[in-house]
Amino acid sequence: DGGITQSPKYLFRKEGQNVTLSCEQNLNHDAMYWYRQDPGQGLRLIYYSQIVNDFQKGDIAEGYSVSREKKESFPLTVTSAQKNPTAFYLCASSTQQGRMNTEAFFGQGTRLTVV
Amino acid sequence: AQKITQTQPGMFVQEKEAVTLDCTYDTSDPSYGLFWYKQPSSGEMIFLIYQGSYDQQNATEGRYSLNFQKARKSANLVISASQLGDSAMYFCAMREIYNFNKFYFGSGTKLNVKP
């Protein structure tokens, strides 16, 4: 089955620690995205990547880092510099074939809590 | 300026009735696409319906239809014959031709279907 897998589903982090959220897709999509969602809020773009070894900052990149060494994988690291990391994180992917009507596919999300 | 605006934080509808969720957008690109997603309490994002800016007819998918008014820059989602399982957050999103790899999301509308 093609799709996007995020792990873990729940993650607890102590203050001052870096944590990495995993995102893997087998849809052969070029573009991948990380969004942050706070309770009752919309999705805010953290980072996105159009091709391997390239990525761009979104609207709230401070305190986060990403890598795109493989087409299938786009891990997100929440660093200690992110002052309020408790949130729901969604990874998504989309084809880059120039078709406007292709939607973004989402993973199941990772709920990160700082303890 | 906000790219996508959803002005209804919460809505109630009686089971079996129709409901309209509002979405307005802001773009100067000549071509763009509009998407609606459903997010149940589990957190997954489910794609519902798509409308292209050059589509002559309003999109429909089963009980979902999109009331697209291009001149007013609005793309309202209409859900007919509401069911209890329709209770969820609903997000409007847009991608633009000149910024193809970015999806802009609204803040969402929480729909509650009453029995």
Chai-1 contact restraints between the chains, C-beta under 6 A:
chainA,res_idxA,chainB,res_idxB,connection_type,confidence,min_distance_angstrom,max_distance_angstrom,comment,restraint_id
A,A31,B,N101,contact,1.0,0.0,6.0,A-B,restraint_1
A,G42,B,F105,contact,1.0,0.0,6.0,A-B,restraint_2
A,G42,B,G106,contact,1.0,0.0,6.0,A-B,restraint_3
A,G42,B,S107,contact,1.0,0.0,6.0,A-B,restraint_4
A,G42,B,G108,contact,1.0,0.0,6.0,A-B,restraint_5
A,L43,B,F105,contact,1.0,0.0,6.0,A-B,restraint_6
A,Q50,B,N101,contact,1.0,0.0,6.0,A-B,restraint_7
A,M100,B,G33,contact,1.0,0.0,6.0,A-B,restraint_8
A,M100,B,G52,contact,1.0,0.0,6.0,A-B,restraint_9
A,N101,B,G33,contact,1.0,0.0,6.0,A-B,restraint_10
A,N101,B,Y50,contact,1.0,0.0,6.0,A-B,restraint_11
A,N101,B,G52,contact,1.0,0.0,6.0,A-B,restraint_12
A,E103,B,F35,contact,1.0,0.0,6.0,A-B,restraint_13
A,E103,B,F47,contact,1.0,0.0,6.0,A-B,restraint_14
A,A104,B,F103,contact,1.0,0.0,6.0,A-B,restraint_15
A,F106,B,M45,contact,1.0,0.0,6.0,A-B,restraint_16
A,Q108,B,E44,contact,1.0,0.0,6.0,A-B,restraint_17
A,G109,B,G43,contact,1.0,0.0,6.0,A-B,restraint_18
